[in-house]
Structure formats: C-alpha cells, structure tokens
Amino acid sequence: MIGPVWVVQDKDTGQFLCPLDGDVGFTKFLSGAGRFDNPESAIDTARFILGNSFVVCSFFDDVTKCYS
C-alpha cells in the first residue's frame, strides 16, 4: 500500500537514519533509509539520536516498509 512516509537525514553528514540490528544506524542511500509512519516518531527519534542537527522529509512510498 502506498502512503506518506518520513525519513530523517543528518545535517552534518548527509546520512539517513536506518534500522540496524534492532537499533538505529546510518546509511548514505535514501533507498536504505528507515521509513517512519508519522512525523512525530521521525522527529522524536531524530532528536534522541542527532540532537537538533537533522531534516525530516516526507514522500509517498510503500508503507509496509515503515517502523515507528
């Protein structure tokens, strides 16, 4: 099913947050970025991992790829 998803990008490195062995990792590829199903989860995770140096972007993708 296609719907809105959100990804988090580190402003300092340009890398995206991604799931990694049950934790949060980083990837330079948008295709490997973790998808969030709502902006609040994306922002909360970004603040916890990156402080204030992040950008949250949204687009339409397969929502079955999302994690919260």
Biopython code that builds the backbone (N, CA, C, O; Angstrom):
import numpy as np
from Bio.PDB.StructureBuilder import StructureBuilder

atoms = [
    (1, "MET", "N", (0.827, -1.171, 0.000)),
    (1, "MET", "CA", (0.000, 0.000, 0.000)),
    (1, "MET", "C", (0.881, 1.248, 0.000)),
    (1, "MET", "O", (1.853, 1.323, 0.752)),
    (2, "ILE", "N", (0.551, 2.201, -0.820)),
    (2, "ILE", "CA", (1.315, 3.438, -0.938)),
    (2, "ILE", "C", (0.695, 4.503, -0.034)),
    (2, "ILE", "O", (-0.525, 4.663, 0.013)),
    (3, "GLY", "N", (1.547, 5.221, 0.676)),
    (3, "GLY", "CA", (1.093, 6.295, 1.553)),
    (3, "GLY", "C", (2.261, 7.175, 1.942)),
    (3, "GLY", "O", (3.390, 6.930, 1.516)),
    (4, "PRO", "N", (2.008, 8.199, 2.748)),
    (4, "PRO", "CA", (3.093, 9.094, 3.152)),
    (4, "PRO", "C", (4.029, 8.415, 4.151)),
    (4, "PRO", "O", (3.586, 7.698, 5.048)),
    (5, "VAL", "N", (5.319, 8.651, 3.979)),
    (5, "VAL", "CA", (6.348, 8.170, 4.898)),
    (5, "VAL", "C", (7.310, 9.324, 5.166)),
    (5, "VAL", "O", (7.369, 10.289, 4.403)),
    (6, "TRP", "N", (8.063, 9.213, 6.259)),
    (6, "TRP", "CA", (9.023, 10.244, 6.636)),
    (6, "TRP", "C", (10.380, 9.594, 6.856)),
    (6, "TRP", "O", (10.469, 8.481, 7.375)),
    (7, "VAL", "N", (11.441, 10.301, 6.456)),
    (7, "VAL", "CA", (12.812, 9.855, 6.694)),
    (7, "VAL", "C", (13.566, 10.974, 7.396)),
    (7, "VAL", "O", (13.193, 12.144, 7.306)),
    (8, "VAL", "N", (14.630, 10.600, 8.095)),
    (8, "VAL", "CA", (15.451, 11.562, 8.837)),
    (8, "VAL", "C", (16.844, 11.594, 8.226)),
    (8, "VAL", "O", (17.463, 10.554, 7.999)),
    (9, "GLN", "N", (17.328, 12.811, 7.961)),
    (9, "GLN", "CA", (18.670, 12.988, 7.415)),
    (9, "GLN", "C", (19.499, 13.856, 8.364)),
    (9, "GLN", "O", (19.046, 14.908, 8.814)),
    (10, "ASP", "N", (20.697, 13.410, 8.656)),
    (10, "ASP", "CA", (21.643, 14.145, 9.493)),
    (10, "ASP", "C", (22.172, 15.340, 8.701)),
    (10, "ASP", "O", (22.713, 15.159, 7.610)),
    (11, "LYS", "N", (22.028, 16.546, 9.224)),
    (11, "LYS", "CA", (22.502, 17.748, 8.524)),
    (11, "LYS", "C", (24.014, 17.786, 8.399)),
    (11, "LYS", "O", (24.540, 18.326, 7.425)),
    (12, "ASP", "N", (24.720, 17.221, 9.366)),
    (12, "ASP", "CA", (26.180, 17.302, 9.366)),
    (12, "ASP", "C", (26.832, 16.341, 8.379)),
    (12, "ASP", "O", (27.807, 16.701, 7.719)),
    (13, "THR", "N", (26.305, 15.122, 8.271)),
    (13, "THR", "CA", (26.944, 14.112, 7.423)),
    (13, "THR", "C", (26.181, 13.838, 6.134)),
    (13, "THR", "O", (26.739, 13.294, 5.182)),
    (14, "GLY", "N", (24.901, 14.214, 6.104)),
    (14, "GLY", "CA", (24.064, 13.907, 4.939)),
    (14, "GLY", "C", (23.521, 12.494, 4.950)),
    (14, "GLY", "O", (22.796, 12.106, 4.034)),
    (15, "GLN", "N", (23.857, 11.713, 5.972)),
    (15, "GLN", "CA", (23.391, 10.331, 6.028)),
    (15, "GLN", "C", (21.987, 10.256, 6.620)),
    (15, "GLN", "O", (21.551, 11.142, 7.355)),
    (16, "PHE", "N", (21.296, 9.171, 6.278)),
    (16, "PHE", "CA", (19.938, 8.926, 6.743)),
    (16, "PHE", "C", (19.947, 7.921, 7.884)),
    (16, "PHE", "O", (20.797, 7.032, 7.934)),
    (17, "LEU", "N", (18.992, 8.067, 8.803)),
    (17, "LEU", "CA", (18.823, 7.044, 9.827)),
    (17, "LEU", "C", (18.247, 5.791, 9.192)),
    (17, "LEU", "O", (17.435, 5.864, 8.270)),
    (18, "CYS", "N", (18.678, 4.637, 9.697)),
    (18, "CYS", "CA", (18.161, 3.370, 9.182)),
    (18, "CYS", "C", (18.154, 2.348, 10.311)),
    (18, "CYS", "O", (18.908, 2.478, 11.275)),
    (19, "PRO", "N", (17.303, 1.332, 10.194)),
    (19, "PRO", "CA", (17.322, 0.271, 11.201)),
    (19, "PRO", "C", (18.575, -0.589, 11.026)),
    (19, "PRO", "O", (18.979, -0.898, 9.905)),
    (20, "LEU", "N", (19.182, -0.970, 12.156)),
    (20, "LEU", "CA", (20.399, -1.781, 12.107)),
    (20, "LEU", "C", (20.430, -2.712, 13.313)),
    (20, "LEU", "O", (20.691, -2.271, 14.432)),
    (21, "ASP", "N", (20.170, -3.977, 13.094)),
    (21, "ASP", "CA", (20.231, -4.999, 14.145)),
    (21, "ASP", "C", (19.430, -4.615, 15.390)),
    (21, "ASP", "O", (19.917, -4.751, 16.513)),
    (22, "GLY", "N", (18.207, -4.136, 15.189)),
    (22, "GLY", "CA", (17.358, -3.763, 16.306)),
    (22, "GLY", "C", (17.673, -2.415, 16.917)),
    (22, "GLY", "O", (17.083, -2.039, 17.930)),
    (23, "ASP", "N", (18.595, -1.682, 16.316)),
    (23, "ASP", "CA", (18.989, -0.366, 16.798)),
    (23, "ASP", "C", (18.887, 0.617, 15.639)),
    (23, "ASP", "O", (18.281, 0.308, 14.613)),
    (24, "VAL", "N", (19.470, 1.786, 15.795)),
    (24, "VAL", "CA", (19.466, 2.792, 14.737)),
    (24, "VAL", "C", (20.878, 2.934, 14.191)),
    (24, "VAL", "O", (21.837, 3.072, 14.951)),
    (25, "GLY", "N", (20.999, 2.901, 12.865)),
    (25, "GLY", "CA", (22.274, 3.089, 12.204)),
    (25, "GLY", "C", (22.165, 4.216, 11.186)),
    (25, "GLY", "O", (21.217, 5.001, 11.211)),
    (26, "PHE", "N", (23.140, 4.287, 10.294)),
    (26, "PHE", "CA", (23.184, 5.339, 9.287)),
    (26, "PHE", "C", (23.479, 4.745, 7.917)),
    (26, "PHE", "O", (24.211, 3.762, 7.801)),
    (27, "THR", "N", (22.906, 5.347, 6.886)),
    (27, "THR", "CA", (23.181, 4.965, 5.505)),
    (27, "THR", "C", (23.243, 6.222, 4.648)),
    (27, "THR", "O", (22.561, 7.209, 4.921)),
    (28, "LYS", "N", (24.068, 6.170, 3.611)),
    (28, "LYS", "CA", (24.129, 7.323, 2.706)),
    (28, "LYS", "C", (23.105, 7.207, 1.581)),
    (28, "LYS", "O", (22.984, 8.112, 0.755)),
    (29, "PHE", "N", (22.369, 6.097, 1.546)),
    (29, "PHE", "CA", (21.409, 5.858, 0.478)),
    (29, "PHE", "C", (19.973, 6.047, 0.944)),
    (29, "PHE", "O", (19.563, 5.468, 1.950)),
    (30, "LEU", "N", (19.214, 6.846, 0.225)),
    (30, "LEU", "CA", (17.804, 7.058, 0.554)),
    (30, "LEU", "C", (17.033, 5.744, 0.503)),
    (30, "LEU", "O", (16.117, 5.529, 1.296)),
    (31, "SER", "N", (17.398, 4.873, -0.419)),
    (31, "SER", "CA", (16.697, 3.591, -0.538)),
    (31, "SER", "C", (16.851, 2.732, 0.720)),
    (31, "SER", "O", (16.008, 1.874, 0.981)),
    (32, "GLY", "N", (17.902, 2.945, 1.495)),
    (32, "GLY", "CA", (18.126, 2.187, 2.718)),
    (32, "GLY", "C", (17.656, 2.892, 3.976)),
    (32, "GLY", "O", (17.735, 2.337, 5.071)),
    (33, "ALA", "N", (17.167, 4.116, 3.820)),
    (33, "ALA", "CA", (16.727, 4.899, 4.979)),
    (33, "ALA", "C", (15.502, 4.273, 5.623)),
    (33, "ALA", "O", (14.642, 3.715, 4.941)),
    (34, "GLY", "N", (15.434, 4.372, 6.930)),
    (34, "GLY", "CA", (14.259, 3.895, 7.650)),
    (34, "GLY", "C", (13.081, 4.807, 7.397)),
    (34, "GLY", "O", (13.212, 6.031, 7.426)),
    (35, "ARG", "N", (11.934, 4.210, 7.151)),
    (35, "ARG", "CA", (10.704, 4.971, 6.923)),
    (35, "ARG", "C", (9.890, 5.016, 8.203)),
    (35, "ARG", "O", (9.688, 3.995, 8.861)),
    (36, "PHE", "N", (9.426, 6.203, 8.548)),
    (36, "PHE", "CA", (8.537, 6.385, 9.698)),
    (36, "PHE", "C", (7.125, 6.575, 9.185)),
    (36, "PHE", "O", (6.915, 7.146, 8.115)),
    (37, "ASP", "N", (6.151, 6.091, 9.956)),
    (37, "ASP", "CA", (4.759, 6.203, 9.513)),
    (37, "ASP", "C", (4.081, 7.486, 9.979)),
    (37, "ASP", "O", (2.924, 7.738, 9.640)),
    (38, "ASN", "N", (4.807, 8.308, 10.768)),
    (38, "ASN", "CA", (4.258, 9.610, 11.168)),
    (38, "ASN", "C", (5.414, 10.558, 11.485)),
    (38, "ASN", "O", (6.500, 10.117, 11.863)),
    (39, "PRO", "N", (5.178, 11.850, 11.330)),
    (39, "PRO", "CA", (6.270, 12.815, 11.534)),
    (39, "PRO", "C", (6.725, 12.910, 12.986)),
    (39, "PRO", "O", (7.898, 13.182, 13.242)),
    (40, "GLU", "N", (5.833, 12.693, 13.931)),
    (40, "GLU", "CA", (6.200, 12.780, 15.340)),
    (40, "GLU", "C", (7.251, 11.733, 15.715)),
    (40, "GLU", "O", (8.206, 12.038, 16.429)),
    (41, "SER", "N", (7.075, 10.508, 15.234)),
    (41, "SER", "CA", (8.056, 9.450, 15.511)),
    (41, "SER", "C", (9.403, 9.778, 14.878)),
    (41, "SER", "O", (10.454, 9.548, 15.477)),
    (42, "ALA", "N", (9.363, 10.310, 13.681)),
    (42, "ALA", "CA", (10.603, 10.685, 12.996)),
    (42, "ALA", "C", (11.336, 11.777, 13.774)),
    (42, "ALA", "O", (12.547, 11.689, 13.975)),
    (43, "ILE", "N", (10.614, 12.794, 14.205)),
    (43, "ILE", "CA", (11.222, 13.907, 14.937)),
    (43, "ILE", "C", (11.731, 13.452, 16.299)),
    (43, "ILE", "O", (12.838, 13.821, 16.690)),
    (44, "ASP", "N", (10.958, 12.668, 17.023)),
    (44, "ASP", "CA", (11.393, 12.182, 18.338)),
    (44, "ASP", "C", (12.661, 11.351, 18.225)),
    (44, "ASP", "O", (13.586, 11.519, 19.019)),
    (45, "THR", "N", (12.711, 10.460, 17.247)),
    (45, "THR", "CA", (13.902, 9.629, 17.051)),
    (45, "THR", "C", (15.088, 10.484, 16.637)),
    (45, "THR", "O", (16.201, 10.283, 17.124)),
    (46, "ALA", "N", (14.857, 11.433, 15.745)),
    (46, "ALA", "CA", (15.934, 12.315, 15.286)),
    (46, "ALA", "C", (16.521, 13.114, 16.444)),
    (46, "ALA", "O", (17.741, 13.224, 16.565)),
    (47, "ARG", "N", (15.674, 13.664, 17.285)),
    (47, "ARG", "CA", (16.165, 14.445, 18.434)),
    (47, "ARG", "C", (16.963, 13.575, 19.397)),
    (47, "ARG", "O", (17.976, 14.012, 19.943)),
    (48, "PHE", "N", (16.507, 12.350, 19.603)),
    (48, "PHE", "CA", (17.206, 11.444, 20.509)),
    (48, "PHE", "C", (18.585, 11.063, 19.961)),
    (48, "PHE", "O", (19.559, 11.011, 20.713)),
    (49, "ILE", "N", (18.670, 10.797, 18.659)),
    (49, "ILE", "CA", (19.917, 10.334, 18.048)),
    (49, "ILE", "C", (20.824, 11.492, 17.626)),
    (49, "ILE", "O", (22.040, 11.420, 17.801)),
    (50, "LEU", "N", (20.240, 12.558, 17.071)),
    (50, "LEU", "CA", (21.027, 13.618, 16.425)),
    (50, "LEU", "C", (20.993, 14.978, 17.112)),
    (50, "LEU", "O", (21.679, 15.899, 16.668)),
    (51, "GLY", "N", (20.233, 15.127, 18.156)),
    (51, "GLY", "CA", (20.101, 16.457, 18.765)),
    (51, "GLY", "C", (19.215, 17.336, 17.897)),
    (51, "GLY", "O", (18.068, 16.984, 17.622)),
    (52, "ASN", "N", (19.735, 18.472, 17.468)),
    (52, "ASN", "CA", (18.949, 19.389, 16.639)),
    (52, "ASN", "C", (19.469, 19.497, 15.213)),
    (52, "ASN", "O", (19.014, 20.356, 14.457)),
    (53, "SER", "N", (20.400, 18.655, 14.838)),
    (53, "SER", "CA", (21.031, 18.752, 13.519)),
    (53, "SER", "C", (20.450, 17.710, 12.553)),
    (53, "SER", "O", (21.131, 16.758, 12.171)),
    (54, "PHE", "N", (19.184, 17.903, 12.165)),
    (54, "PHE", "CA", (18.542, 16.932, 11.283)),
    (54, "PHE", "C", (17.477, 17.605, 10.428)),
    (54, "PHE", "O", (17.025, 18.714, 10.716)),
    (55, "VAL", "N", (17.092, 16.902, 9.373)),
    (55, "VAL", "CA", (15.997, 17.307, 8.494)),
    (55, "VAL", "C", (15.074, 16.106, 8.356)),
    (55, "VAL", "O", (15.534, 14.977, 8.178)),
    (56, "VAL", "N", (13.776, 16.352, 8.437)),
    (56, "VAL", "CA", (12.785, 15.301, 8.211)),
    (56, "VAL", "C", (12.102, 15.598, 6.885)),
    (56, "VAL", "O", (11.587, 16.697, 6.683)),
    (57, "CYS", "N", (12.095, 14.627, 5.985)),
    (57, "CYS", "CA", (11.472, 14.776, 4.672)),
    (57, "CYS", "C", (10.362, 13.734, 4.525)),
    (57, "CYS", "O", (10.437, 12.642, 5.087)),
    (58, "SER", "N", (9.345, 14.094, 3.767)),
    (58, "SER", "CA", (8.264, 13.133, 3.529)),
    (58, "SER", "C", (8.067, 12.926, 2.036)),
    (58, "SER", "O", (8.354, 13.804, 1.222)),
    (59, "PHE", "N", (7.573, 11.747, 1.703)),
    (59, "PHE", "CA", (7.233, 11.396, 0.330)),
    (59, "PHE", "C", (6.321, 10.177, 0.387)),
    (59, "PHE", "O", (6.061, 9.640, 1.464)),
    (60, "PHE", "N", (5.845, 9.750, -0.751)),
    (60, "PHE", "CA", (4.961, 8.584, -0.821)),
    (60, "PHE", "C", (5.768, 7.350, -1.180)),
    (60, "PHE", "O", (6.588, 7.369, -2.097)),
    (61, "ASP", "N", (5.520, 6.269, -0.437)),
    (61, "ASP", "CA", (6.235, 5.013, -0.648)),
    (61, "ASP", "C", (5.375, 3.879, -0.088)),
    (61, "ASP", "O", (4.264, 4.105, 0.391)),
    (62, "ASP", "N", (5.897, 2.686, -0.154)),
    (62, "ASP", "CA", (5.236, 1.504, 0.391)),
    (62, "ASP", "C", (5.249, 1.600, 1.917)),
    (62, "ASP", "O", (6.309, 1.502, 2.535)),
    (63, "VAL", "N", (4.090, 1.788, 2.519)),
    (63, "VAL", "CA", (4.023, 1.973, 3.970)),
    (63, "VAL", "C", (4.330, 0.698, 4.751)),
    (63, "VAL", "O", (4.507, 0.768, 5.967)),
    (64, "THR", "N", (4.399, -0.443, 4.110)),
    (64, "THR", "CA", (4.774, -1.668, 4.821)),
    (64, "THR", "C", (6.257, -1.659, 5.179)),
    (64, "THR", "O", (6.704, -2.517, 5.940)),
    (65, "LYS", "N", (7.034, -0.705, 4.647)),
    (65, "LYS", "CA", (8.451, -0.571, 4.988)),
    (65, "LYS", "C", (8.675, 0.274, 6.238)),
    (65, "LYS", "O", (9.813, 0.439, 6.678)),
    (66, "CYS", "N", (7.608, 0.806, 6.809)),
    (66, "CYS", "CA", (7.721, 1.742, 7.927)),
    (66, "CYS", "C", (8.048, 1.053, 9.233)),
    (66, "CYS", "O", (7.712, -0.111, 9.451)),
    (67, "TYR", "N", (8.715, 1.807, 10.099)),
    (67, "TYR", "CA", (8.868, 1.427, 11.501)),
    (67, "TYR", "C", (8.583, 2.662, 12.325)),
    (67, "TYR", "O", (8.762, 3.784, 11.851)),
    (68, "SER", "N", (8.150, 2.470, 13.527)),
    (68, "SER", "CA", (7.796, 3.605, 14.393)),
    (68, "SER", "C", (8.766, 3.730, 15.533)),
    (68, "SER", "O", (8.629, 4.627, 16.365)),
]
sb = StructureBuilder()
sb.init_structure("model")
sb.init_model(0)
sb.init_chain("A")
sb.init_seg("    ")
for serial, (resi, resn, name, xyz) in enumerate(atoms, 1):
    if name == "N":
        sb.init_residue(resn, " ", resi, " ")
    sb.init_atom(name, np.array(xyz, "f"), 0.0, 1.0, " ", f" {name:<3s}", serial, name[0])
structure = sb.get_structure()
